[in-house]
Amino acid sequence: MSLDSLLYKSYSGLMVIKMNETHAPMLSYRERLFEVAIFFLRLGLTSFGGPAAHVAIMHDEMVNRRKWVSEQEFLDLLGAANLIPGPTSTELAIYLGFRRVGWPGLILAGVCFILPAMLIVMALAWGYVRFGATPVVGGIFYGILPVVIAIVAQALWNLGRTAVKNWLTGVLGVAAVLFYFLGMNILIILLAAGLIVMAWNNFSRIKRLPVVGFWLPMTGMGLVIGSVPFSLPGMFLEFLKIGATLYGSGYVLLAYLRADFVRDLGWITDRQLIDAIAIGQITPGPVFTTATFIGYLLGGVPGALLATLGIFLPSFIFIALASLLINRLRNSPWMIGFLDGVNVAALGLMLGVTVQLASTAMIDPITILIVLVSLFLLLRFKINTTWLIAAGALIGLIHTLV
């Protein structure tokens, strides 16, 4: 029996028998706060497998077992999380906390889901900084990094079949790859793709709109600022920008991190980036805690805390706003068209980054074989990524010791 089940049973004497419309027992407000905290702490500590696994676990627990929300309500909340920037599974957790206990639950669910992963990643980052140069640790990453490339390639394949809806989105995806390699800022690429599809899908509506200065606030966005000295406030703002503008899965984070922290700012190397991605894959909870790892590399514990705050803070704000606008957002043809364009451009950026990072991970016949075998197992048997990463680490360790 799980810990939260035991704690839940300890409150059974205080439980009110009356059931609400989703047939969940009516607990006191304090009991529901405690229930939310315990569940999302456990989820953040044990939920391996990435955003898709997080959503599946929350669906089983919230709809089937605990009856916090109905099937339709869960789908509505998931749809809202997909309509706004940021990590979908984290935003879904925040939204479920809000639905259960209101505004305090919004903060409590998000913090409890993020906190365990953040602490685990900080501990691994400390070990990486202190022992990362040792042969054993280097050997482990030698085997893990090719698996990460295969995981991202599988995500590209699966997501691409959904994102490429017609010839226009297909063309925009290819264009995103080309413009990425030409050095264009990724925010410009994403914004342009979103606006093109939105305009194409809503051409008849555009003719009825008054001319406004929509483009004015966008001027100056996406300028490449070049390498600048590192500062904690500057790093916080970079992660805040990423958290506020990133659409798509956690894997799209790769494009943002490489464009900003490797190419434009020069604060980390490609090798450090792919190591950070690997750490994000082997730890439970949100994939966006990759930011925690990079923050620690750049600024120690203060850097890790500021990076985590920066990348997740927009999600709390957006969910608070979405709770007031969910129906309008979900039914807006403008937003649907914009997201179609942004999503396919994001996949194009993912492809460009994956090609570049593959040269860091695929360095000899063994690592090439690891990529190919991992990709086959993922596509053919849908094997859990945690097992593949563990196998990659074992192969890397054996390769180093033999």
C-alpha positions as MATLAB code, in Angstrom:
seq = 'MSLDSLLYKSYSGLMVIKMNETHAPMLSYRERLFEVAIFFLRLGLTSFGGPAAHVAIMHDEMVNRRKWVSEQEFLDLLGAANLIPGPTSTELAIYLGFRRVGWPGLILAGVCFILPAMLIVMALAWGYVRFGATPVVGGIFYGILPVVIAIVAQALWNLGRTAVKNWLTGVLGVAAVLFYFLGMNILIILLAAGLIVMAWNNFSRIKRLPVVGFWLPMTGMGLVIGSVPFSLPGMFLEFLKIGATLYGSGYVLLAYLRADFVRDLGWITDRQLIDAIAIGQITPGPVFTTATFIGYLLGGVPGALLATLGIFLPSFIFIALASLLINRLRNSPWMIGFLDGVNVAALGLMLGVTVQLASTAMIDPITILIVLVSLFLLLRFKINTTWLIAAGALIGLIHTLV';
ca = [
       0.000    0.000    0.000;
       1.405    3.431   -0.973;
       2.315    6.105    1.548;
      -0.437    8.473    0.472;
      -2.985    5.638    0.706;
      -1.967    5.003    4.323;
      -2.152    8.698    5.145;
      -5.483    8.943    3.388;
      -6.880    6.078    5.473;
      -5.704    7.763    8.679;
      -8.191   10.516    7.955;
     -11.103    8.164    7.345;
     -12.685    8.960   10.730;
     -12.919   12.619    9.715;
     -14.341   11.964    6.270;
     -17.737   13.348    5.330;
     -19.824   10.707    3.617;
     -21.561   13.064    1.234;
     -20.236   12.702   -2.317;
     -19.739   15.440   -4.868;
     -20.735   15.317   -8.524;
     -17.663   13.254   -9.476;
     -18.374   10.862   -6.580;
     -15.218   11.769   -4.602;
     -15.517   11.849   -0.802;
     -15.957   15.382    0.555;
     -12.969   16.044    2.812;
     -12.307   19.165    4.840;
     -10.291   21.901    3.139;
      -7.174   21.116    5.187;
      -7.474   17.413    4.373;
      -7.726   18.164    0.668;
      -4.631   20.392    0.838;
      -2.757   17.594    2.564;
      -4.001   15.096   -0.027;
      -2.816   17.297   -2.913;
       0.610   17.811   -1.340;
       1.192   14.108   -0.668;
       0.063   12.958   -4.096;
       2.152   15.426   -6.104;
       5.221   14.915   -3.905;
       4.984   11.199   -4.639;
       4.415   11.854   -8.331;
       7.443   14.143   -8.531;
       9.582   11.582   -6.742;
       8.584    8.441   -8.664;
       7.229    9.431  -12.098;
       9.857    8.360  -14.613;
       9.160    8.303  -18.339;
       8.607   11.938  -19.269;
       5.474   14.058  -19.868;
       3.410   11.311  -21.537;
       3.939    9.029  -18.531;
       3.084   11.860  -16.115;
      -0.201   12.546  -17.902;
      -1.081    8.840  -17.942;
      -0.428    8.510  -14.195;
      -2.460   11.609  -13.382;
      -5.330   10.355  -15.534;
      -5.411    7.014  -13.748;
      -5.192    8.572  -10.289;
      -7.399   11.646  -10.731;
     -10.157   10.128  -12.892;
     -10.212    6.395  -12.229;
      -9.084    6.034   -8.627;
      -9.599    9.259   -6.699;
     -12.494   10.683   -8.770;
     -11.221   14.244   -8.400;
     -12.450   15.116  -11.901;
     -14.503   13.421  -14.592;
     -13.085   12.080  -17.856;
     -14.341   15.113  -19.768;
     -13.007   17.542  -17.185;
      -9.580   15.904  -17.361;
      -9.560   16.204  -21.164;
     -10.575   19.854  -20.884;
      -7.727   20.543  -18.464;
      -5.229   18.689  -20.655;
      -6.405   20.654  -23.674;
      -5.944   23.931  -21.814;
      -2.410   22.908  -20.765;
      -1.575   22.177  -24.395;
      -2.864   25.580  -25.504;
      -0.431   27.631  -23.419;
       3.377   27.792  -23.359;
       5.376   25.711  -20.918;
       5.674   22.081  -19.752;
       2.317   20.373  -20.334;
       2.459   17.787  -17.552;
       3.561   20.355  -14.962;
       0.792   22.720  -16.011;
      -1.724   19.895  -15.839;
      -0.568   19.141  -12.281;
      -0.927   22.823  -11.354;
      -4.402   22.939  -12.890;
      -5.551   19.782  -11.094;
      -4.368   21.247   -7.804;
      -6.376   24.387   -8.550;
      -9.493   22.372   -9.335;
      -9.152   20.404   -6.109;
      -8.469   23.182   -3.565;
      -8.486   26.508   -5.401;
      -5.652   29.028   -5.538;
      -3.545   27.509   -2.705;
      -3.787   24.165   -4.520;
      -2.493   25.762   -7.710;
       0.764   26.662   -5.987;
       0.943   23.578   -3.771;
       0.517   21.026   -6.577;
       3.113   22.669   -8.789;
       5.706   23.115   -6.058;
       5.272   19.573   -4.748;
       5.574   18.112   -8.271;
       8.703   20.137   -9.098;
      10.520   20.061   -5.728;
      11.632   16.383   -5.551;
      12.989   16.440   -9.116;
      14.768   19.739   -8.487;
      16.521   18.394   -5.382;
      17.552   15.175   -7.152;
      18.934   17.113  -10.132;
      20.820   19.497   -7.825;
      22.452   16.533   -6.096;
      23.437   15.016   -9.450;
      24.742   18.379  -10.645;
      26.916   18.618   -7.533;
      28.319   15.172   -8.279;
      28.812   16.091  -11.936;
      30.777   19.231  -11.067;
      32.889   17.403   -8.497;
      33.410   14.034  -10.183;
      32.380   14.620  -13.802;
      35.915   14.374  -15.119;
      36.532   10.905  -13.690;
      36.732    7.978  -16.159;
      33.815    6.106  -14.558;
      31.385    9.030  -14.817;
      32.633    9.824  -18.311;
      32.042    6.208  -19.306;
      28.471    6.276  -17.988;
      27.681    9.340  -20.064;
      29.405    7.724  -23.052;
      26.634    5.096  -23.038;
      23.739    7.333  -21.975;
      24.120   10.124  -24.530;
      23.455    7.968  -27.615;
      20.280    6.693  -25.926;
      19.153   10.297  -25.419;
      19.640   10.955  -29.147;
      17.448    7.920  -29.925;
      14.774    9.074  -27.459;
      14.603   12.507  -29.084;
      14.518   10.935  -32.569;
      11.592    8.742  -31.514;
       9.762   11.781  -30.130;
      10.338   13.580  -33.431;
       8.865   10.664  -35.379;
       5.797   10.284  -33.177;
       5.061   13.976  -32.784;
       5.737   14.711  -36.434;
       2.940   12.419  -37.596;
       0.506   14.531  -35.592;
       2.015   17.971  -36.154;
       2.301   17.803  -39.959;
      -1.372   18.212  -40.822;
      -1.113   19.385  -44.446;
       1.296   20.691  -47.067;
       1.599   24.100  -45.395;
       2.687   22.756  -42.019;
       5.068   20.361  -43.779;
       6.709   23.232  -45.656;
       6.959   25.306  -42.480;
       8.619   22.410  -40.645;
      11.306   22.141  -43.325;
      11.709   25.931  -43.384;
      12.205   25.941  -39.608;
      15.124   23.515  -39.964;
      16.727   25.643  -42.697;
      16.346   28.939  -40.833;
      17.692   27.349  -37.654;
      20.890   26.336  -39.437;
      21.106   29.837  -40.901;
      21.214   31.188  -37.344;
      17.816   32.859  -37.111;
      16.517   33.298  -33.576;
      14.093   30.546  -32.626;
      11.448   32.925  -31.268;
      11.186   34.565  -34.685;
      10.903   31.137  -36.353;
       8.158   29.987  -33.988;
       6.242   33.256  -34.097;
       6.348   33.442  -37.903;
       5.154   29.856  -38.343;
       2.309   30.357  -35.881;
       1.137   33.566  -37.516;
       1.323   32.094  -41.033;
      -0.898   29.107  -40.188;
      -3.219   31.256  -38.098;
      -3.634   33.686  -41.008;
      -4.062   30.872  -43.557;
      -6.763   29.163  -41.491;
      -8.598   32.407  -40.708;
      -8.190   34.387  -43.915;
     -11.875   35.244  -44.146;
     -11.847   36.601  -40.585;
      -8.708   38.678  -41.151;
     -10.439   40.750  -43.834;
     -12.972   41.878  -41.238;
     -10.362   42.982  -38.660;
      -9.241   46.601  -38.214;
      -5.581   47.342  -38.900;
      -3.720   47.568  -35.607;
      -0.100   47.879  -34.580;
       0.220   44.187  -33.780;
       3.733   43.878  -35.128;
       5.150   46.812  -33.188;
       5.679   44.987  -29.890;
       7.431   42.194  -31.782;
      10.102   44.408  -33.339;
      13.430   43.809  -31.716;
      12.477   40.286  -30.607;
      14.854   37.560  -31.623;
      17.969   39.650  -32.129;
      21.102   37.584  -31.551;
      22.830   39.317  -28.664;
      26.159   37.521  -28.892;
      28.366   36.199  -26.105;
      28.007   38.211  -22.882;
      29.421   37.773  -19.367;
      27.436   35.459  -17.126;
      25.239   36.939  -14.401;
      22.573   35.411  -12.181;
      19.903   38.011  -13.101;
      20.685   37.525  -16.791;
      20.403   33.747  -16.454;
      17.100   34.079  -14.582;
      15.660   36.253  -17.351;
      16.799   33.788  -20.018;
      15.012   30.913  -18.298;
      11.970   33.110  -17.654;
      11.822   33.866  -21.398;
      12.069   30.166  -22.245;
       9.332   29.217  -19.793;
       7.072   31.934  -21.167;
       7.487   31.125  -24.874;
       8.166   27.387  -25.252;
       5.441   25.400  -26.980;
       5.511   21.662  -27.540;
       7.036   18.812  -25.554;
       9.933   19.009  -23.155;
      12.212   17.915  -25.978;
      11.694   21.287  -27.698;
      13.628   22.672  -24.739;
      16.782   21.419  -26.477;
      16.403   23.973  -29.247;
      15.888   26.842  -26.835;
      18.784   25.889  -24.578;
      21.245   25.403  -27.410;
      20.266   28.607  -29.205;
      20.457   30.738  -26.062;
      23.063   29.199  -23.777;
      25.440   27.606  -26.307;
      25.174   29.609  -29.527;
      24.176   33.132  -28.481;
      25.519   33.531  -24.938;
      28.347   31.005  -24.955;
      27.781   30.097  -21.304;
      27.871   26.294  -21.724;
      29.239   23.847  -24.285;
      27.406   21.329  -26.459;
      28.789   18.557  -24.266;
      27.457   20.175  -21.093;
      24.070   20.673  -22.759;
      23.704   17.047  -23.786;
      24.854   15.938  -20.306;
      22.148   18.177  -18.823;
      19.581   16.607  -21.139;
      20.704   13.147  -20.043;
      20.284   14.096  -16.378;
      16.793   15.369  -17.150;
      15.963   12.013  -18.734;
      17.211    9.760  -15.934;
      15.471   11.643  -13.123;
      11.757   11.566  -12.218;
       9.434   14.527  -12.474;
       9.410   17.373  -15.007;
      11.947   17.264  -17.846;
      12.302   21.039  -17.433;
      14.474   20.450  -14.350;
      17.237   20.274  -16.954;
      17.286   24.014  -16.213;
      18.182   23.219  -12.587;
      21.252   21.317  -13.763;
      22.422   24.115  -16.066;
      21.754   26.704  -13.371;
      23.957   24.754  -10.939;
      26.757   24.483  -13.507;
      26.663   28.237  -14.027;
      25.950   29.567  -10.544;
      25.949   26.813   -7.939;
      22.958   26.450   -5.619;
      21.716   30.039   -6.173;
      21.940   29.482   -9.925;
      20.006   26.210   -9.697;
      17.227   27.815   -7.647;
      16.942   30.862   -9.910;
      16.970   28.746  -13.071;
      14.210   26.517  -11.708;
      12.138   29.512  -10.612;
      12.617   31.254  -13.953;
      11.575   28.368  -16.174;
       8.560   27.262  -14.101;
       7.182   30.627  -12.912;
       5.365   31.396  -16.206;
       3.464   28.103  -15.945;
       1.891   29.158  -12.642;
       0.933   32.545  -14.089;
      -0.461   31.085  -17.319;
      -2.539   28.463  -15.515;
      -3.946   31.156  -13.215;
      -4.979   33.138  -16.301;
      -6.177   30.067  -18.196;
      -8.492   29.177  -15.323;
     -10.395   32.334  -16.228;
     -10.157   31.974  -20.024;
     -10.165   28.213  -20.651;
     -13.324   28.020  -22.743;
     -12.387   30.961  -24.933;
      -8.857   29.636  -25.529;
      -9.961   26.085  -26.274;
     -12.586   27.145  -28.807;
     -10.610   29.890  -30.533;
      -9.851   29.126  -34.224;
      -7.118   31.752  -34.023;
      -5.332   29.956  -31.198;
      -5.749   26.552  -32.816;
      -4.164   27.787  -36.051;
      -1.353   29.538  -34.200;
      -0.534   26.373  -32.243;
      -0.508   24.240  -35.392;
       2.176   26.500  -36.866;
       4.191   26.788  -33.664;
       4.147   23.034  -33.028;
       5.445   22.062  -36.469;
       8.145   24.760  -36.326;
       9.165   23.492  -32.883;
       9.653   20.018  -34.326;
      11.800   21.484  -37.091;
      13.964   23.131  -34.450;
      14.180   19.832  -32.549;
      15.419   18.117  -35.693;
      18.087   20.743  -36.266;
      19.383   20.511  -32.704;
      19.317   16.708  -32.757;
      21.483   16.638  -35.884;
      24.017   18.931  -34.212;
      24.087   17.098  -30.882;
      24.339   13.705  -32.559;
      27.914   14.559  -33.557;
      28.744   14.852  -29.849;
      27.100   11.564  -28.866;
      27.812    9.333  -31.896;
      31.603    9.226  -31.851;
      32.443    5.615  -32.779;
      30.807    2.367  -34.014;
      29.631    1.418  -30.492;
      27.741    4.662  -29.894;
      26.251    4.536  -33.392;
      25.049    0.994  -32.677;
      23.549    2.115  -29.342;
      21.541    4.795  -31.152;
      20.252    2.402  -33.805;
      19.342   -0.390  -31.382;
      17.689    2.051  -28.937;
      15.666    3.635  -31.721;
      14.522    0.221  -32.963;
      13.437   -0.854  -29.473;
      11.589    2.403  -28.892;
       9.713    2.323  -32.188;
       9.069   -1.406  -32.390;
       8.443   -2.397  -28.764;
       7.834    1.004  -27.078;
      10.225    0.029  -24.298;
      10.377    2.295  -21.251;
      13.107    4.904  -21.685;
      14.342    4.416  -18.115;
      15.448    0.861  -18.929;
      17.216    1.992  -22.079;
      19.088    4.709  -20.220;
      20.109    2.208  -17.533;
      21.332   -0.186  -20.237;
      23.259    2.617  -21.929;
      24.914    3.540  -18.633;
      25.904   -0.103  -18.064;
      27.380   -0.398  -21.569;
      29.321    2.817  -21.061;
      30.637    1.631  -17.711;
      31.744   -1.716  -19.130;
      33.377    0.044  -22.082;
      35.397    2.202  -19.691;
      36.466   -0.580  -17.332;
      37.339   -3.223  -19.911;
];
